Amino acid sequence: MRDINKIFLLIVACVGIIGWFIGQGLTMDNYQFFLSRRIPKVLAIVLAAVAISASSLVFQTITNNRILTPSILGFDALYTMVQVLIVVIFGSTSFLVVNAMTNFALSTGVMIGFSLLLFHFYFKRQDSNVFTLLLIGIVCGSLFSSVTNFMTMLVDPSEFTAIQDAMFASFNNINAKLVYWSLIPLSICLALLFYYSSQLDVLWLGIDNATSLGVNTKQLTQRIMILITVMIAISTALVGPVLFFGLITVSLTREIFKSYQHRFLIIASSLLAVFLLVTGQWFVEKVLAFQTTISVIINLVGAAISCSYS
């Protein structure tokens, strides 16, 4: 009952902060301009928050580790590398850079394609283990980061700004079409996570216990990893890489709520993520006056949390 009351308070807090964020400075004369820019921005924040928090929550379940996030698989590094290679090969004025829809489709397609190819060859093995997959992800992420650092040394300084924008999460120049197109796949992935939530509850007991209770852990891990990949790929291509945000929201959710039901925890972590991200964006805009980005604050807090767990 206490957890339900906390959920209710979170809903009220989210509705309040979102309503205040949208309505700040709104008048009868400028409402069309304000709403046309703020609604896609807020919707992008909500989608990114839900995708990152939900995927991080279930990722910790299938790895049975509370300090891991999907970024360990190298998705953020792959996204940055793709953006750098596009600028280096085609230039910052290329259609692939200027057209947001094409860039979004290309980035998402590369990330999903790479992960599906990796999962296909890896899970064909009879002795496949998720921790070996994580080690492969760390190696690939280091490789992508090295290629990115090398390419940024070669790129023209005048075009480096196009690369720099892709290295940090930003909610200030959101393309409304991208936000609305992202709604459908993210909603499907979230619905499937709810469908598998009862099996995830059992998997949280450990692979051996889940297997003895009739859960096909290998098949479940494959399906959840694919859903995580799609959600992280879309959120990263939509707003940029947010490295530690999933760790922050999931850690706070598990501390605040005592439930172990994933259906409940997904809702709780999503609401908490929305509240933190909207509040953080307001802090960056109004208090810091855009002197830094929200991703810098997230990485600072997330690094502190990861150090406290270790």
Buried (B, 14 or more C-beta within 10 A) or exposed (E): EEBEEBBEEBBEBBEEBBEEBBEEEEEEEEEEEBEEBBEBBBBBBBBBBBBBBBBBBBBBBBBBBEBBBBBBBBBBBBBBBBBBBBBBEEBBEBEBBEEBEEBBBBBBEBBBEBBBEBBEEBBEEEEBEBEEBBEBBEEBBEBBBEBBEEBBEEBEEEBBEBBEBBBBBBBEEBBBEBBEBBEEBBEEBBEBBBEBBEBBBBBBBEBEEBBEEEBEBBEBBBBBBBBBBBBBBBBBBBBBBBBBBBBBBBBBBBEEBEBEBBBBBBBBBBBBBBBBBBBBBBEBBEEEEEEEBBBBBBBEBBEEBBEEEE
